[in-house]
Amino acid sequence: PTPGELHRRRLREVQECDDIDAILETASDHLSLGRNELAMASYRRAMKVSFADVISVKRRLVEAKRRSAAAAGGGEADLTRRQERAFELSLLQVASRVADVHNNLGVLHELNGEYGRARASYADALEVYHNTCKRYEEAGDPDVDRTKANVERMENACASAGERRELHDRANRLAGDVARERSSGARRELLLRQREALRDALELEGSTIGPSHPASASTLIQMGKIDYELRRYDDAASGIRRAGDILATSLGGNHPRVGRALLLLASIYERRGDEISPAVRTGSGPATPSSRNVSGEAVSSDDAELGLYVDALDPLKGALGEVHDEVGRLYARIGHLYGKKGDSSLSLLARKASLRSYGEPLPGGATPEVTYLWVRVVEHLAEQRNWDDAVVAGRRALFLLRRNRTAILEAREDPNDRRRGAPTRIAPGEYDASVHSVLQALGQAHQSRSEDRPAALATGESLRLAWVMALSNDGGPGGEAESDSVLRVCRALKRLGKGHLLANRHAAAQSCLVPALELLRSGAETSRTVDCASVLGSLGFLHLRLRRYAESAGFLRECLRLYGECGVAEGDRETEKVRSWLETATSREGAAGPPPG
């Protein structure tokens, strides 16, 4: 269902419900998730049902009093008096419920900034407490005392409304001046004046509405944004963290305003986390469930950012639903950060969840963000050697890359996307590298599934693309290093050579592996890489197949030596495999025969 259909369905459910407890619970849920319009409809329905209950109880109470007065005495009179007391107790209960609904309506009006209406609702609640429930302030009744305090607080809010409005209007006018100003010095001066106006508004809000009110949190967030513009990153993070604390306490941890405050704080860590002091980064608050790890050490900037994003998930999903672009972007950032931590499994799970939140697969195509996610998912699946899923995801990624090629290549770079490390789409200059990465993963997956022809097609295309990228790279500004181009070509040659080797096409395998080795050895940097060791191992296995045991042993010994230099563990699967080939070649070194036909 669409958001509009969901809204209408929820509204209809409220209007058709007569259970006061169920209505109030529904209203509370809507309020905690920021659905103020539905919460208002629920409380109004609750008020209607409560008034009906009051009228019903009063009628029965009047009838009971009439019967009590008419009773001559004896058992019948006792019965009617007991009924009368029961109805009086019921009237007190339903009247207290009416007062509670008035109070809840006051809270909702307050959250909407309608302080006059909030005062009227609190005053109505206080009147019900006094006149019907016979409950009074300063008598040990916390509900009545709190309602009285709310009435006085709203009176102060109404009295200061003009002054607060003037301060915020001044800040808004200065914000417009900042947007038009081009001089950095003048902009800074305007920002400082804007922040001063907001600081005065915050002090006034604290003394009238209350320092822990959501209105104060909104002002703190505005001040935090200005501090960020002024490059006061510690002040920005501290202020927004404090705002998140206020919102979580006053609205509940699942309210969307809490989620957005956490996202704003996370975006500061994302862009400027390394410039925020450790004391601020590990400060306590609702933004992070724990600012230190189990050993008591302060968390890193990335860990703090990741914690903020994870904490923001539930509020946003509760407000926006599971399928929403904003939720998809949040999952994508979580996946990126897990990837930076080296946790491929959690990164893959987060990116799959992101695709679901984007509503993928879409019948009419996919956005650049979705295309980027599919490429990353393919890379994770290949890293985990999940070949069946890698084939499915690789085909989807390749389809989207080719379908959106023009849009990706012609897209302008957005300065807002230049973040410290959270890409959300494929940049125009990264298109060929993304296609190559997917083709390589597909080729490896098909080879592992013994699908010779699809593997040959994917690896062959990846090799052609690698040569095109290497020949078009001029090494200028924005270009990649020559060693990266060489490595990409060599990996494509190696992958194609392995495919030929597995299919017993020995001459074709040699025609790929030998040039790959020569290219790798042509540079001092590339000659000492794991890629070079891997090609040496493949050549050793090829000569083992050709019964050239001496040559095979030489390649395999060199492979093991290079693996050791590169820090590959002794018990690594590739190392053990090469060692077993070397033992076979060494044992047969003196019994070489003719190569197989």
N, C-alpha and C positions, 0 to 999 in steps of 0.2 A: 504493500500500500504506500501511496505517496504521503508526504508529511501532512498535506491538507486533509487527506482521507483519515489518517490516524487522529488528527485533531478533532474532526467531526465525530468520529467513533467514540473517542474518550468523552466528548461533551455530551453525547447522547446517553452514554452509560451513567454519567453523573445525574442527568436530568430524570432518568428513569429509576434511580435508586431511592428507596425510602428508609434504609437502615442508616441511622445517624452515625453509628460508629464506623461503618464502612465508608460513608461519605467523608468523615473527618480524616480517616486514614488516607483516602485517595487524595484529599486536598493537601495533606502534609507531604505526600509523595510528589505531587506536582510542584509544590513550593520548593522542595529540596532540590528539584531538577531544573528550577528556573522557569517553569511553565506558569507564569503568574496569571495569565488570562484564564487558564483552566482551574487554577487554584481559586481565583475569585468566583468563578461559576460554581465551584464545589462548595465554598463557604456560604454563598448566597442560597444554594439549595439546602445546606445544613441549617441555615437560619430559618428557612421556610418550614422545614420538617420540625425543627425545635419549637417554633411558635405553634405549630399544629399540636405538638405534644403538650405544650403549656395550656392551650385552650381546652384540650381533651381532659387533662387532669383537673383543671379548675372546675369544669362542668361536673365531673364526678365528685369533686370535693363539695361543691354546693349542694348536690343531691344528697351526699352523705350527711352534711350538716342539717338539711331539711328533715331527713329521716330521724336523725338524732334528736332534734327538737320535738318531733311528733311522737317519739317513743315514750311509753308510759313508765318504763323502768324495767328492771329485771335483766334477763339474759339478752333480750333484743336490744336494749339500750347499750349494754356493754359491747355488743357486736358492732353496732353502728359507730360507737366512739373509737373502737379499734380501727375500723375502716377509715374514719375521719383522720386519725393520726397517720395511717399508712398513706393516705392521699396527700396530706400535708408534707410528709417526707418526700413523696414523689414529686410534688411541686417544687420543693427546694432543689431536688436533684436536676429536674429539667430546667429550672431557672438558672442554676449554676452552669448548665450546658450552654444556655443562651449567652450567658456572660462570657464563657470561653470562646464562643464563636465570634462575639463582638471583639474580644481581644485579638483573635487571629486575623480578623478583618483589619484591625488597626495595624498589626504587623505588616500585612500585605500592602496597605496604603502607604505605610512608612517606607517599605522597600521601593515602591513606585515613586517616592518623592512627594507624595500628596499628604503633607504633614497636617493640614487643616482637617482633612477627612480622617486621618489617623487619630487626631485628638478627639474628634466627635465619636469615633468607635470606642476608644478607651473610656470616654465619659459615659457612653451608653452602658458599657460593661460595669462601670462603677455604680451607676444608678440601679442596675439590676441587683448588684451585690447588696446595696443599701436597702432598697425598698421591698424587694421580694425575698432575698435570701437572709436579710438581717445580719449581714456580715460587714464589719467595719475595719478601717485601717487602725494601726497601732494596737491591735488586739491579738497579735500573734498569728495573723492570717497572711501568709506570704503572697497569696494570689491577689488579695485586695491591696496590700502595700505596694506590690509591683505595678498594679494597674494605676494606683494613685500617682506613683512616680512617673509612669509613662505619660499620664495626662499633663503633669507639670513639665516634663521634658518636651513634649510636643508644643506646649504653650511657648516655651523658650525658642523652639525651632521656628515657630510661626513669627515670633517677634523679631528674630534675627534673619528672616528670609530675605528681606531687601538688601541688607548689608552683605550677606553671603552671595546673593545673586550678582551684586555689583562687583565683588572681588573676582568671581568666576568670569563675568563678562569682560573685565579688564584683562584677565589672563587670555581669554579667547581672542580679544583684539590684538594683543601682543603676539599671539601665535600667528595671526594673519600677517603682521608686520615681519615676523621672522621668515615666513615663507616667501615674502617678496624681496627681502633684503639679500644682496649679493656680497656685500663686504663681510668678511669673517669677523672682524673686530666689532662691527655694528651688530651683527647677528648675536655674538656672545653677550653684548650688553643687553640686547632685547630679551635673550633667554634668561639672563639673571633677573631682570625686572619681572618677567613672567613667573619665574620660580618664587620670587618674593611675594607676588600677589597670591599664589597658591598656598604659600606657607601661612600667610595671614588668614586665608580661608580655612586652612586646616586647624589653626588654633581656635578660630571661632566655632568651627564644627565640633571640636573636642569639648569646648566649654558649654555648648548648647545642646547639640544632638547626642554627643558622646564620643569619646576617643576610639571606642571599639565598634563604631557604626559603619556599615558598608559605604556610606557617603564619605567617611574619612578615608577608607581604603581606596576609593576612586580617586580622591585628591592625591593620595600618596603615589598611586600608579602614574598619574600625570607628572608629578614631580620627579619620579624615577626616570621617565622618558626624557625629561629635560636634563637631568644629571647625565644620562647617557650621551645626549647631544654635546654636553659640556665636557665629555671625556672623564667624568667623575664616576668611574665604573664601580668602585666600592660603594659609593653613596647610592647609585642606581640599584645595584643588587640588594643592598640592605633595605632600601625603601620598599621595593617591590616584594621582597620576602616578608616584610612586616605587613604589607597589604594583604598578601596571601594568608598570613596568620589570622588577620582580622576576619577575612571572608570565610575561612574554614570554620572559625569559631562561631560566627554569627549566622552563616547560611548552611553549614554542613559541608563535609568534605567532598560530596558528590555534586555540588552546585556547579553549573558551567562557568560562573564567574571565577571560581577557584581554579578550574582547569585552565582558563585563559590567562590568569595571573601566573600560573606555573609555566605555561608556554612562553609568556613574555620573559620571565626570568631565565628560562632555558635558552631562549634566543640570545640573551646577553652572554651567557656562558659560551654559546655556540660561536659567537663572533669575537668576544673579548675575554674569554675565560682565563687565558694565560696572563691577562693584565689585572685580574682581580686577586686581591691578597688572600692567602690561605685562611686567615682568620674569618674573613667574610664568606669565603667559599664554603667553609665547614660550619657556618653558623646554624644554630638550631632554628626550627620552624616547621610549618606544615609542608614546605616544599620538598623536604627530603625526610623519609622515615628515619634515616640514620645518617648523620654527617660524617661518621667514621666507620671504618671496616672493623671486622671482628678482632683484629689485633690492636685496635685503638689508634691506628694511623689515619691522618687526614686523607680524605678522598681526593682524587685528581679532578681536574676540571671536567674531563669527559665523563667520569663517574657521576659527578654532581649533576651534569646535564642529563645523563641517562636516567637518573633517579627522578628528576623533574618530569621528564616525558612520560615515564611509566606511571607516576602519580597522577598525571593529567588525563590518562586514558579513560578511567571510569567516569569522571565528570563529563567528559566530552561525549562518550558513547551514550551515557544516560540522557543527555540533552539532544544529541543529534541523531542517535541511532547507530547501529553497527555499520550500515552502508551509507557512507558520507565521505566526500573528498577530503574534508579536514581531518577526519579520523584516519583515512588512508595515508595522508601526508605524515601524520604523527607516527603511525606504525613504521613508515619508511625511514624516518629519522632514527627510531629505535633500532631498526635493522642495521642502519649504517653504523651506529655507535657500537653495537655488538660486533659488527665486522671489524671495526678498528681495534676492538679488544681481542680479536682473534677467536671469537666464539662463533664459529660458522653455523652451528646447529641453531642457536637462538636467533642469529641474524636471518637464517633461512625462514624460520617460523614467523618472525616479525614481518618479513617481506611477503610471505604468503598471506598473512593476515591483512597486509596493506592491499594486496590485489583483491581480496574479498571485499574490503571496505570500499574500494573503487567501483565495485560491481562488475569486475572482470569475470568472464569474457563478455564484452559488449557486442551487440549485433552489428553496430555501425562503425566499428573501429575502436581505437583506444587513444588516450591522451599521451603526450610525450612522457609524463610521469610514469604511466603504466608500462610503456615500452622500456624505459630505463629499468623498472623493477624486474621485468621478465629477463633482461640481460643479466642482472645480478643473480637472479634465482638460478639461471642456467649455470653460472660460474660456481655457485655454492653446491649445486647437485653434482657437478663434475668433480669438485674438490672432495666430496663425500663418496664418490664412485657409485652414486645412485643412477645407474645408466638408463634404466627403463624410464624413470621420471625425467632424466636429462634429455632424452630423445623427444618426449612430448613437449617439454618446456622449450627446448631448442627450436623446434619447428614453429611454435607460437611466437617466440622472440624474433626469429628470422622473418616470419610473415609480417610482423608489425614493423620491423626495421625497414623492410622493402616498401611496405605500404606507405609509411610515413617519411620516406627518404627526402622528398622535396621539402616537406614542412620542417624537418630537422635541419637540413642544410641551409635553408633560407631564414631560419629563426635568428633574430637579433639577440645578442647576449644581454641578459638583464643584470644590471649592476647589483640588484638586490640578491641575486643568486650567488654572488661572490662571497660565500660564507667560509668560515674557517674549515669546514670539512663535512658539509651535509648536502651533497649534490642531489638534485631531484629530477634532473632530466639530462639527456645526452646533448652535450655541446656540439655545434656544427663541426668543429675540428676533431671530435671523438667518434664520428659516425663510422668511418672505416674500421677503426680499432674495435668498436663494439661488434660490427659484423664479423670481423676476423675472430674475435673471441668466441662468439657463438658457433661459428663454423668449426673451429678447433675442438670445442666441447662436443659438438655433434659427431665429428669424425672419430673422436676417442670413444664416444658412447657406442657408435655403430660397430667399431672394431671390437670392443669388448663383448658385444652381442653377436659376434661372428657374422655381421651383415656386410659382406665385402663390397658390393656395388655402392650402397649409400655411403659407406665409409670413404671409398675412393673419390666419390663425387664431392663430398664435403671437404676432405683434406686437399684435393686438387684445387678447388675454388679458393680455399684459404691460402694456399701457396701463391696462386696468381695474385690475390689481393695483397699479400705480404710484399711481393716484388713491386707492385704498383706503389704501395705506400713508401717503400724504401727508396725507390727511384725519384719519387716526387718530394722527398724530404730534403730541403736545402740546408737544414741545420741552423737556419736563422732564428730570430726572436719568435717565440711561440712554437717553434719546431721541436721535435724530440731529438735526443742524442743519437749519434750514429750507431752506438752500441745497441741501443734499443731496437733500431730498425734491423740490424744484423741478427739479433736474437729472435725477432719475430719471424724472419725468413728461415732461420735455422730450425726453429721449432716446427714450422710448417713442413720443411723438408724431412725432419726427423719423423714427424707423425705420418707423412706419406710413405716414407721408407719402411716404417714399422708395418704399415698396412700391406705393402708388397711382400715383406718378409714373412708375415703370418700367412699370406696366400701362396708361399713358396715361389714367388717371382724374384729369384735371387739377383739377377742382373739388374732389374728395375730397382730393387732395394738398394743395391750398391750405388747406382747412379744418383740416388737421393742422399744417402748417408755420407759418402765421400765428399761431395761438395759442401755439405753441412759442416763436416769436420774442418775442411780447409777454410771456410768462412770464419768459424769460431777461432781457429788458431791464427787468423790474420791479425787479430788485435790482442794486445797484452791483457786487456780487461776481460774480454770474452773467453780467452783461452783458459782461464782459471775458474770457470763457472760449473755449476751442477749440470747445465745443459751440455757442456762439452763432455763431461764424464758420462752422461746418458748416451750420447752419440757413440762414444768409444765402446760402451757396453753393447750397444746394438750391433756395431761392426764386429765385436768379438763373437757375438752369437751368430752373426751371418757367416763368419769364417768357420765357426764350429759346425754349422749346417753343411758348409762346403768341404768339411773334413780337412781344413787347413789348420791343423791344431796348433802349430807353432805361432802362426800369425794371430790366431784366436787368443792364445795365452798372453801374447804381448799386449793386445788391445785391452784385455780384461784386467791385467795387472795395472796398466796405466789408469784404467777406469777406477779401480779400487783406491789407488794412490790419490787421485784427484777428489774422489768422494771424501777421503780422510781429510784432505786440505780444506775442503768446503765445510767440514763439520758435520757430515752425515753420520748418524750413529751407527755403531758396529752391528747392532741387531736390526737395523732397518730392513724392510722387506726387499728393497731393490739391492741393497748390499748383499744380503744372503743369497739372492738369486744369482748375482754376478759371481759370488764366491763358488756356488755349486757348478756354474758353467766352467769356471777356471779349473776346478778339480777334475772335471771331465776332460777338458782340453789337455791338462798336464798329464793325466793318466794315459792319454792316447797320443801324446806328442810324438812318440817314436814309431807310431803305426799308422801314419797318414796314408790314405788311399785316394783313388781318383774321386773327384767331386761327383755328386749325384747328377744324373742327366737332367 
